[in-house]
């Protein structure tokens, strides 16, 4: 099994890259999706969030009002840290369960938005960073996700810098490109991941190659 950590700043296009990797044959473990599951109605996770932030973060149907909670935590580092202290351990435990269920020869891609911020790079055999210019990120968040520019900038500022993400990367995927170009780049990345997976299974253990690849 090759454990891959996939990350990138909000609006960089990480979800598109993960989709393309799955199409190539990767087993995907999506930390953001799991983060939604662990605070679903009736879960201990949601109860802990309400205890910390109050019932004002609930929607009328009793589910978590994620936009409202986001407007609170992304404007206050301490509140964000409090939320992460609740959610991250739950996400980690569920991710380990899913990984253990994957085939032994799988390339398992962990889609982890805050991989850099939480110092998680050592947990993976390979770290893939999806990179985009901050202006591109801002445009996507405002134009495609409907965020206000202030909200988008606050969410970007709450994450690691572009330089910090690239420093921990084994492979960098430039996503300031049209989709057809991105598809070709992801296929190249997949070929490299398969090569590394095979190398790790050979006598002598996992490959020790380092560095960034464009």
C-alpha positions in Angstrom: 0.0 0.0 0.0 1.2 3.5 -0.9 -0.2 6.2 1.4 -0.5 9.5 -0.4 -1.3 12.8 1.3 -3.1 15.2 -1.1 -3.5 18.8 -0.1 -3.8 22.3 -1.5 -5.2 25.7 -0.6 -8.9 26.4 -0.8 -9.9 27.0 -4.4 -6.7 25.4 -5.8 -8.6 22.6 -7.3 -7.7 19.7 -5.0 -11.1 18.1 -5.3 -10.8 17.9 -9.1 -7.4 16.3 -8.8 -8.7 13.8 -6.3 -11.6 13.0 -8.7 -9.1 12.4 -11.5 -6.9 10.2 -9.4 -9.9 8.1 -8.4 -10.6 7.7 -12.2 -7.1 6.4 -12.6 -7.6 3.8 -9.8 -6.8 5.4 -6.5 -8.7 4.6 -3.3 -9.8 8.0 -1.9 -10.2 8.9 1.7 -11.7 12.4 1.8 -11.1 14.1 5.1 -13.6 16.9 4.3 -16.3 14.4 3.7 -15.5 12.5 6.8 -15.5 15.8 8.7 -19.1 16.3 7.7 -20.0 12.8 8.7 -18.6 13.1 12.2 -20.7 16.2 13.0 -23.9 14.8 11.4 -27.1 15.1 13.5 -27.1 12.7 16.5 -23.3 12.3 16.6 -21.1 13.0 19.6 -19.1 15.3 17.3 -22.1 17.6 16.7 -23.0 17.6 20.4 -19.4 18.7 21.2 -19.6 21.5 18.6 -22.9 22.8 20.0 -21.5 22.7 23.6 -18.5 24.8 22.5 -20.2 27.2 20.1 -23.8 27.3 21.2 -27.1 26.3 19.5 -26.8 29.3 17.2 -24.6 27.2 14.9 -27.5 24.8 14.2 -29.8 25.0 11.2 -33.6 24.8 11.6 -33.5 21.0 10.9 -30.9 20.4 13.6 -28.0 19.9 11.3 -24.8 22.0 11.5 -25.1 25.4 9.8 -21.6 25.2 8.2 -21.6 28.6 6.6 -22.5 30.2 9.9 -19.9 28.2 11.8 -17.3 29.0 9.2 -18.0 32.8 9.5 -17.2 32.5 13.2 -14.1 30.3 13.1 -12.3 31.7 10.1 -12.3 35.1 11.6 -10.9 34.0 14.9 -7.8 31.7 15.1 -8.7 30.6 18.7 -12.2 29.6 17.7 -10.8 27.7 14.7 -8.4 25.9 17.0 -11.3 24.9 19.3 -13.2 23.5 16.4 -10.2 21.6 15.1 -9.6 20.1 18.5 -13.1 18.6 18.3 -13.2 17.4 14.7 -9.7 16.4 13.8 -9.4 13.4 16.2 -12.7 12.1 15.0 -11.6 12.4 11.4 -8.3 10.8 12.1 -9.9 7.7 13.7 -12.4 7.2 10.8 -9.6 7.7 8.2 -7.6 5.0 9.8 -10.6 2.6 9.7 -11.1 3.2 6.0 -7.4 2.8 5.2 -7.2 -0.5 7.0 -10.1 -1.7 4.8 -8.2 -0.9 1.5 -6.5 -3.6 -0.5 -2.8 -4.2 0.4 -1.6 -3.2 -3.0 -3.8 0.0 -3.2 -2.6 3.5 -3.8 -4.6 5.2 -1.0 -5.0 9.0 -1.5 -5.9 10.9 1.7 -7.5 14.2 0.6 -6.5 16.4 3.6 -7.1 20.2 3.3 -5.1 21.1 6.4 -2.3 18.6 5.9 0.4 21.3 6.0 -1.1 23.3 8.9 -1.4 20.2 11.1 2.1 18.9 10.4 0.8 15.6 8.9 3.3 15.1 6.1 5.3 12.5 7.9 2.2 10.2 8.0 2.4 9.7 4.2 4.8 8.0 1.8 4.2 10.8 -0.7 2.8 14.3 -0.4 1.1 15.7 -3.4 0.3 19.5 -3.4 -2.2 21.0 -5.8 -0.9 24.6 -6.4 -2.5 27.6 -7.8 -1.9 31.3 -7.8 -3.7 33.1 -5.0 -5.5 35.3 -7.5 -6.8 32.1 -9.2 -8.0 30.8 -5.8 -9.8 34.0 -5.0 -11.5 34.1 -8.4 -12.7 30.5 -8.1 -14.1 31.1 -4.5 -16.0 34.2 -5.5 -17.1 33.2 -9.0 -17.7 29.5 -8.6 -18.6 29.1 -4.9 -20.4 32.4 -4.4 -18.3 33.6 -1.5 -17.9 37.3 -0.8 -14.4 38.5 -1.4 -13.8 39.2 2.3 -14.9 35.7 3.3 -12.8 34.1 0.6 -9.7 36.1 1.7 -10.3 35.2 5.4 -10.5 31.5 4.6 -7.3 31.7 2.5 -5.5 33.6 5.3 -6.5 30.9 7.8 -4.6 28.3 5.8 -0.9 27.7 5.2 0.9 29.9 2.7 1.6 28.7 -0.8 5.3 28.5 0.0 4.7 26.4 3.1 2.7 23.9 1.2 5.3 23.6 -1.6 8.0 23.0 1.0 6.4 19.7 2.2 5.6 18.5 -1.3 7.1 15.5 -3.0 5.0 16.2 -6.1 3.5 19.6 -7.1 0.5 19.7 -9.5 0.2 23.2 -11.1 -3.5 23.9 -11.5 -3.3 27.3 -13.1 -4.2 25.5 -16.4 -7.3 24.4 -18.4 -8.9 21.1 -17.5 -7.4 19.1 -20.4 -3.9 20.1 -19.3 -4.7 19.2 -15.7 -6.0 15.8 -16.8 -2.7 15.0 -18.5 -0.7 16.2 -15.5 -2.7 14.0 -13.2 -2.2 11.0 -15.4 1.6 11.6 -15.1 1.3 11.9 -11.4 -0.6 8.6 -11.3 2.1 6.8 -13.3 4.6 8.1 -10.8 2.6 7.0 -7.8 2.2 3.5 -9.3 5.9 3.4 -9.9 6.6 4.3 -6.2 4.0 1.8 -5.0 5.8 -1.0 -6.9 9.2 0.2 -5.6 8.0 0.1 -2.1 7.0 -3.5 -2.5 10.4 -4.6 -3.7 13.1 -5.9 -1.3 14.6 -3.0 0.5 11.3 -1.3 1.3 9.8 2.1 0.3 11.5 4.5 -2.0 13.4 7.2 -0.4 13.1 9.7 -3.2 12.5 13.3 -2.3 12.0 16.6 -4.0 9.3 18.3 -6.0 8.2 17.4 -9.5 6.2 19.6 -11.8 
